[in-house]
Amino acid sequence: MQDGIISTARLALGGVATKPWRALAAEQTLVGARPGETAYTAAAREALRDARGRQFNAFKIELAQRVIVRALATVGEVP
């Protein structure tokens, strides 16, 4: 954070692939944004933009988006 703006961001997801997966597009979405639910939701959607669910796991896409927003909100609260 710099002057109330996200200056750099790193986001990786574990448990969604065979190894931790870095969400580079989501990181780029966050940089230059003001911290808050709007920015976090946009980043989460970007991180999972190309995700395709199958018959019994499609719910995981929404779940992952919610986890991303929650994690970013938690980290964003740190002074």
N, CA, C and O atoms as a DFTB+ gen file, in Angstrom:
316 C
 N C O
     1  1       0.838      -1.171       0.000
     2  2       0.000       0.000       0.000
     3  2       0.886       1.238       0.000
     4  3       1.918       1.307       0.668
     5  1       0.439       2.196      -0.769
     6  2       1.134       3.474      -0.784
     7  2       0.090       4.563      -1.003
     8  3      -0.580       4.587      -2.035
     9  1      -0.047       5.451      -0.046
    10  2      -1.017       6.541      -0.111
    11  2      -2.444       6.031      -0.335
    12  3      -3.211       6.638      -1.082
    13  1      -2.795       4.927       0.307
    14  2      -4.142       4.383       0.209
    15  2      -4.447       3.634      -1.074
    16  3      -5.604       3.318      -1.351
    17  1      -3.423       3.350      -1.855
    18  2      -3.571       2.634      -3.122
    19  2      -2.714       1.368      -3.058
    20  3      -1.622       1.378      -2.491
    21  1      -3.209       0.300      -3.633
    22  2      -2.436      -0.950      -3.679
    23  2      -1.312      -0.761      -4.689
    24  3      -1.566      -0.555      -5.876
    25  1      -0.077      -0.830      -4.220
    26  2       1.070      -0.591      -5.102
    27  2       1.661      -1.883      -5.649
    28  3       2.270      -1.891      -6.719
    29  1       1.484      -2.947      -4.926
    30  2       1.964      -4.242      -5.395
    31  2       1.108      -5.325      -4.750
    32  3       0.589      -5.152      -3.647
    33  1       0.972      -6.431      -5.449
    34  2       0.144      -7.524      -4.927
    35  2       0.692      -8.856      -5.411
    36  3       1.187      -8.975      -6.532
    37  1       0.596      -9.836      -4.555
    38  2       0.960     -11.212      -4.896
    39  2      -0.178     -12.093      -4.414
    40  3      -0.601     -11.999      -3.262
    41  1      -0.671     -12.944      -5.295
    42  2      -1.789     -13.815      -4.954
    43  2      -1.546     -15.192      -5.548
    44  3      -1.324     -15.330      -6.751
    45  1      -1.591     -16.193      -4.709
    46  2      -1.456     -17.577      -5.165
    47  2      -2.539     -18.408      -4.493
    48  3      -2.914     -18.162      -3.347
    49  1      -3.027     -19.384      -5.222
    50  2      -4.073     -20.266      -4.721
    51  2      -3.497     -21.660      -4.533
    52  3      -2.827     -22.192      -5.418
    53  1      -3.764     -22.238      -3.383
    54  2      -3.375     -23.625      -3.136
    55  2      -4.626     -24.489      -3.154
    56  3      -5.715     -24.007      -2.843
    57  1      -4.488     -25.722      -3.502
    58  2      -5.624     -26.634      -3.467
    59  2      -6.551     -26.527      -4.664
    60  3      -7.603     -27.166      -4.677
    61  1      -6.195     -25.743      -5.667
    62  2      -7.031     -25.650      -6.861
    63  2      -6.378     -26.292      -8.073
    64  3      -6.990     -26.401      -9.135
    65  1      -5.146     -26.711      -7.910
    66  2      -4.402     -27.369      -8.985
    67  2      -3.407     -28.329      -8.339
    68  3      -3.402     -28.508      -7.121
    69  1      -2.583     -28.932      -9.154
    70  2      -1.623     -29.896      -8.622
    71  2      -0.495     -29.233      -7.844
    72  3       0.234     -29.901      -7.111
    73  1      -0.351     -27.927      -8.002
    74  2       0.630     -27.158      -7.235
    75  2       0.059     -25.765      -7.039
    76  3      -0.877     -25.384      -7.742
    77  1       0.601     -24.993      -6.098
    78  2       0.085     -23.628      -5.915
    79  2       0.099     -22.875      -7.246
    80  3       1.034     -22.986      -8.040
    81  1      -0.956     -22.114      -7.456
    82  2      -1.176     -21.454      -8.720
    83  2      -1.188     -19.952      -8.507
    84  3      -2.028     -19.427      -7.776
    85  1      -0.261     -19.268      -9.141
    86  2      -0.151     -17.816      -9.004
    87  2      -1.180     -17.150      -9.907
    88  3      -1.281     -17.485     -11.087
    89  1      -1.928     -16.227      -9.371
    90  2      -2.986     -15.534     -10.100
    91  2      -2.472     -14.176     -10.577
    92  3      -2.791     -13.141      -9.993
    93  1      -1.689     -14.193     -11.623
    94  2      -1.042     -12.978     -12.119
    95  2      -2.041     -11.933     -12.594
    96  3      -1.862     -10.745     -12.325
    97  1      -3.085     -12.351     -13.292
    98  2      -4.085     -11.396     -13.782
    99  2      -4.796     -10.709     -12.611
   100  3      -5.107      -9.520     -12.680
   101  1      -5.045     -11.449     -11.561
   102  2      -5.678     -10.871     -10.374
   103  2      -4.745      -9.851      -9.716
   104  3      -5.193      -8.798      -9.263
   105  1      -3.468     -10.163      -9.667
   106  2      -2.495      -9.235      -9.102
   107  2      -2.507      -7.919      -9.875
   108  3      -2.493      -6.842      -9.278
   109  1      -2.533      -8.009     -11.194
   110  2      -2.546      -6.811     -12.030
   111  2      -3.822      -6.003     -11.822
   112  3      -3.798      -4.774     -11.880
   113  1      -4.930      -6.687     -11.580
   114  2      -6.193      -6.012     -11.316
   115  2      -6.130      -5.211     -10.020
   116  3      -6.720      -4.136      -9.919
   117  1      -5.423      -5.730      -9.047
   118  2      -5.333      -5.058      -7.746
   119  2      -4.430      -3.834      -7.764
   120  3      -4.718      -2.838      -7.100
   121  1      -3.343      -3.902      -8.519
   122  2      -2.373      -2.800      -8.521
   123  2      -3.027      -1.530      -9.064
   124  3      -3.592      -1.519     -10.158
   125  1      -2.935      -0.477      -8.282
   126  2      -3.498       0.811      -8.656
   127  2      -4.916       1.025      -8.132
   128  3      -5.482       2.107      -8.283
   129  1      -5.483      -0.003      -7.519
   130  2      -6.850       0.099      -6.994
   131  2      -6.828       0.504      -5.525
   132  3      -5.837       0.308      -4.822
   133  1      -7.927       1.065      -5.087
   134  2      -8.107       1.327      -3.665
   135  2      -8.563       0.023      -3.017
   136  3      -9.400      -0.684      -3.577
   137  1      -8.025      -0.301      -1.850
   138  2      -8.439      -1.529      -1.184
   139  2      -9.919      -1.469      -0.819
   140  3     -10.432      -0.434      -0.392
   141  1     -10.581      -2.587      -0.994
   142  2     -11.996      -2.677      -0.656
   143  2     -12.658      -3.815      -1.398
   144  3     -12.064      -4.433      -2.281
   145  1     -13.881      -4.079      -1.031
   146  2     -14.588      -5.239      -1.585
   147  2     -14.715      -5.174      -3.106
   148  3     -14.649      -6.208      -3.771
   149  1     -14.895      -3.991      -3.661
   150  2     -15.027      -3.865      -5.114
   151  2     -13.760      -4.343      -5.816
   152  3     -13.829      -5.127      -6.763
   153  1     -12.616      -3.876      -5.357
   154  2     -11.340      -4.281      -5.957
   155  2     -11.073      -5.758      -5.724
   156  3     -10.594      -6.452      -6.621
   157  1     -11.376      -6.242      -4.537
   158  2     -11.124      -7.642      -4.207
   159  2     -12.010      -8.572      -5.033
   160  3     -11.560      -9.624      -5.486
   161  1     -13.265      -8.182      -5.227
   162  2     -14.174      -8.991      -6.032
   163  2     -13.734      -9.017      -7.491
   164  3     -13.792     -10.061      -8.140
   165  1     -13.298      -7.884      -8.003
   166  2     -12.800      -7.824      -9.382
   167  2     -11.579      -8.718      -9.551
   168  3     -11.451      -9.420     -10.554
   169  1     -10.694      -8.691      -8.579
   170  2      -9.496      -9.535      -8.639
   171  2      -9.864     -11.015      -8.583
   172  3      -9.292     -11.829      -9.309
   173  1     -10.815     -11.360      -7.726
   174  2     -11.243     -12.758      -7.606
   175  2     -11.868     -13.248      -8.906
   176  3     -11.600     -14.366      -9.348
   177  1     -12.690     -12.422      -9.509
   178  2     -13.300     -12.808     -10.793
   179  2     -12.237     -12.976     -11.872
   180  3     -12.302     -13.897     -12.686
   181  1     -11.265     -12.083     -11.868
   182  2     -10.186     -12.163     -12.851
   183  2      -9.350     -13.427     -12.626
   184  3      -8.948     -14.090     -13.582
   185  1      -9.095     -13.748     -11.374
   186  2      -8.283     -14.936     -11.066
   187  2      -8.919     -16.203     -11.600
   188  3      -8.219     -17.134     -11.999
   189  1     -10.240     -16.244     -11.610
   190  2     -10.950     -17.468     -12.005
   191  2     -11.726     -17.305     -13.307
   192  3     -12.618     -18.097     -13.611
   193  1     -11.386     -16.290     -14.061
   194  2     -12.079     -15.996     -15.322
   195  2     -12.131     -17.193     -16.258
   196  3     -13.168     -17.445     -16.871
   197  1     -11.065     -17.917     -16.379
   198  2     -11.011     -19.046     -17.313
   199  2     -11.339     -20.388     -16.669
   200  3     -11.253     -21.426     -17.324
   201  1     -11.711     -20.376     -15.407
   202  2     -12.030     -21.637     -14.718
   203  2     -13.301     -22.243     -15.301
   204  3     -14.271     -21.538     -15.578
   205  1     -13.280     -23.533     -15.477
   206  2     -14.438     -24.260     -15.987
   207  2     -14.740     -25.399     -15.033
   208  3     -13.915     -26.290     -14.831
   209  1     -15.904     -25.366     -14.462
   210  2     -16.304     -26.420     -13.536
   211  2     -16.813     -27.647     -14.274
   212  3     -17.191     -27.586     -15.444
   213  1     -16.811     -28.726     -13.579
   214  2     -17.381     -29.975     -14.086
   215  2     -18.662     -30.247     -13.309
   216  3     -19.056     -29.459     -12.449
   217  1     -19.288     -31.332     -13.608
   218  2     -20.590     -31.645     -13.034
   219  2     -20.624     -31.552     -11.515
   220  3     -21.563     -30.993     -10.948
   221  1     -19.619     -32.089     -10.859
   222  2     -19.661     -32.159      -9.399
   223  2     -18.691     -31.204      -8.698
   224  3     -18.538     -31.281      -7.479
   225  1     -18.038     -30.311      -9.436
   226  2     -17.118     -29.390      -8.765
   227  2     -17.298     -27.930      -9.165
   228  3     -16.487     -27.089      -8.779
   229  1     -18.319     -27.618      -9.912
   230  2     -18.528     -26.243     -10.372
   231  2     -18.679     -25.265      -9.206
   232  3     -18.330     -24.090      -9.327
   233  1     -19.197     -25.749      -8.085
   234  2     -19.375     -24.891      -6.907
   235  2     -18.047     -24.351      -6.389
   236  3     -18.018     -23.332      -5.698
   237  1     -16.960     -25.019      -6.713
   238  2     -15.656     -24.609      -6.207
   239  2     -15.190     -23.278      -6.797
   240  3     -14.374     -22.584      -6.189
   241  1     -15.691     -22.923      -7.954
   242  2     -15.304     -21.644      -8.559
   243  2     -15.820     -20.488      -7.700
   244  3     -15.063     -19.580      -7.353
   245  1     -17.085     -20.525      -7.365
   246  2     -17.665     -19.501      -6.487
   247  2     -17.007     -19.534      -5.114
   248  3     -16.733     -18.485      -4.532
   249  1     -16.755     -20.709      -4.603
   250  2     -16.100     -20.854      -3.303
   251  2     -14.715     -20.204      -3.331
   252  3     -14.358     -19.463      -2.414
   253  1     -13.943     -20.477      -4.369
   254  2     -12.604     -19.897      -4.485
   255  2     -12.671     -18.381      -4.573
   256  3     -11.838     -17.689      -3.987
   257  1     -13.655     -17.857      -5.298
   258  2     -13.796     -16.400      -5.390
   259  2     -14.069     -15.802      -4.019
   260  3     -13.497     -14.772      -3.660
   261  1     -14.927     -16.436      -3.265
   262  2     -15.234     -15.938      -1.922
   263  2     -14.019     -16.000      -1.006
   264  3     -13.798     -15.101      -0.195
   265  1     -13.238     -17.058      -1.135
   266  2     -12.027     -17.206      -0.318
   267  2     -11.025     -16.095      -0.661
   268  3     -10.393     -15.527       0.230
   269  1     -10.887     -15.796      -1.934
   270  2      -9.970     -14.735      -2.353
   271  2     -10.399     -13.395      -1.765
   272  3      -9.578     -12.670      -1.204
   273  1     -11.673     -13.066      -1.890
   274  2     -12.172     -11.802      -1.362
   275  2     -11.934     -11.736       0.151
   276  3     -11.485     -10.712       0.666
   277  1     -12.231     -12.812       0.847
   278  2     -12.055     -12.843       2.311
   279  2     -10.579     -12.683       2.681
   280  3     -10.247     -11.924       3.591
   281  1      -9.702     -13.389       1.983
   282  2      -8.270     -13.302       2.282
   283  2      -7.743     -11.897       2.033
   284  3      -6.985     -11.364       2.844
   285  1      -8.137     -11.297       0.920
   286  2      -7.680      -9.946       0.610
   287  2      -8.230      -8.940       1.624
   288  3      -7.526      -8.014       2.028
   289  1      -9.473      -9.122       2.030
   290  2     -10.050      -8.225       3.040
   291  2      -9.299      -8.353       4.363
   292  3      -9.065      -7.359       5.051
   293  1      -8.930      -9.564       4.706
   294  2      -8.202      -9.788       5.954
   295  2      -6.821      -9.132       5.892
   296  3      -6.409      -8.464       6.841
   297  1      -6.120      -9.318       4.802
   298  2      -4.794      -8.725       4.646
   299  2      -4.897      -7.205       4.520
   300  3      -4.037      -6.479       5.018
   301  1      -5.937      -6.733       3.861
   302  2      -6.124      -5.295       3.676
   303  2      -6.399      -4.551       4.955
   304  3      -6.236      -3.332       5.007
   305  1      -6.818      -5.263       6.000
   306  2      -7.098      -4.638       7.293
   307  2      -5.832      -4.365       8.095
   308  3      -5.855      -3.593       9.053
   309  1      -4.743      -4.989       7.710
   310  2      -3.483      -4.826       8.433
   311  2      -2.926      -3.437       8.145
   312  3      -2.774      -3.071       6.979
   313  1      -2.614      -2.646       9.193
   314  2      -2.099      -1.283       8.961
   315  2      -0.714      -1.278       8.341
   316  3      -0.154      -0.211       8.090
